[in-house]
Amino acid sequence: MRAGRAAVAPRAGQSLFTGLRDFLFPAACAICREPLGDNTGPSGCICTLCWSRAAPLVEPICSRCGHPRLSPNLPRPLAAASGTADCVESAARLPQCRWCARLPAFVRCARSAFRVDRGTAGAMVHALKYNGWKLTAVEMARRMSRLPFPPDVVEERTALLAVPLSSIRLRERGYNQAEELARGLSPHWHIPVWSDVLVRTRNTRSQVRLTPSERARNVSSAFSVADHTRSRLRGTHVILVDDVITTAATLNAAAAALADGGVRILSYVSFGRAPDPGDRSDADLNSNDY
């Protein structure tokens, strides 16, 4: 009996401490800074209102690269506009996707969950990447896990690989935001994270203010595959994970190293997708025809 009471006492003290802490220092949303209360997801970092304001990439998207297929200058397929069963076939007759041309032949497909140029998704990436909100990756990865990949990708995907940070940025942040997203995805997709495969061989400039061609040159040959992992990679289909896809220059450079290291094929997944010239405008997105 005494042992049972002794075990209850620390739990009661912990509960009292937690209640007092939450009363004096209520948890706030990482995005809007409003008190969370019960209005939160599993990681306890982002409120449901902020999640409702995130802007997903809307259909129709390219079946390969996952980028919105239509621009203001391209007519919408009649079948898609009318909602008939011929929508998929009609979408296949659209002009060749501009964005797909960026992907190497050994990249099977790419998917992203949200736009970062509108809504709250950009702020979520910023909170994870720059403000130390590491736990936001749990909820962000959960949304990424719901992305529709082609059946062959779902069947073949072997492991998740995060795009590695430079040693300087890793020391500054204390963690790799892409790896946190990969670790969040792993239990949903039931595949492991291979963190010992891809190596960043040199520090690179920030990509933020660079043009597409400058981005490609900046990360060219910036990655390599660890020699002891090459036998494990041979013949696999791996998923490269990053926080945001802009021009895909970084992912393509990492993918090239993996292809040289023995990977058969790759796919990409990210939480955010940056806009591209010619993407659908707000008027397109808000039109009743879309």
C-alpha positions, 0 to 999 in steps of 0.5 A, a space after each residue: 500500500 505504501 509503495 502504491 501511495 509513493 508512486 501516486 505522489 510524483 504523478 500528482 505533483 507532475 500533474 499539478 506542475 503541468 496545470 500551473 505551467 499551462 495556467 501561467 504560460 499558456 501554449 500559443 500557436 507557432 503561426 498566429 501566436 494565439 493561445 492554443 487550448 484544445 484547438 491544436 493538432 497532435 504536436 501541439 504547435 499549430 492551431 486548427 484555424 491556421 491549418 484551415 488557412 493553408 492553401 493546398 495545390 489544387 487540381 488539376 495538377 500534372 500527374 508527374 511533377 505535381 505542379 498546377 497544369 493550367 495557366 491563365 493562357 491555357 483553356 481548361 479542358 471541357 470535360 474537366 470544366 463540366 465534371 464528366 468522367 472524361 476529365 482524366 483523358 481530357 487533361 492528358 491532352 493538355 500541352 506538355 507541362 512546363 515544370 516537368 522539363 526541369 526533372 531528370 529522366 530518373 525522377 518518377 514524380 514530385 508532390 507538394 502539399 501546399 502553396 507557400 505564396 498564399 495562406 499560412 503554409 509559408 509561415 509554417 515553413 518559416 517557423 520550422 526552418 528559422 524559428 526553432 519550432 521543430 515539433 511543427 514537422 509532425 503535423 506538416 508531415 502528416 499532411 504530406 503523407 496524404 498526398 496522392 502518389 501514383 500506385 507504382 510509387 506507393 508500391 516501390 518506395 523503399 526509404 526516405 532521404 532528406 536533403 542534407 544541410 551544409 555543416 554551417 547551417 546545421 550548426 546554426 539550426 541544431 537540426 535539419 528541417 527536411 530530416 524532421 519532415 522525413 522522420 514525421 513521414 516514416 510511420 505513415 508510409 511504413 518505410 525507414 529514413 536513411 540518414 547516412 546515405 546522402 552527404 553534402 560535400 560543400 557549403 553553398 550560398 542561400 538559394 533564396 535570392 538566386 535566379 533559376 540558373 544561379 540556383 542550379 550552378 550553386 548546388 551543382 556537385 554539392 552532394 555525394 553518396 557515402 561509399 558504404 551505402 551504395 550496395 543498399 541503394 542499388 536498384 531502389 526507388 527512394 523518396 527525397 524529402 525537402 521543406 519547399 520545392 522552388 525550381 527543384 535545383 537542390 533536389 535535382 543535384 541530390 538526385 543526380 548523386 543518388 542516381 550515380 550511387 546506384 538508385 534506380 529511380 527517385 521521387 520527390 516530396 515537399 511540404 511547400 511548392 513555390 509559385 512559377 511564372 505563368 501559374 494560375 492567378 488568384 482570379 483563376 483559383 476563385 473562379 466558379 469554373 475551376 
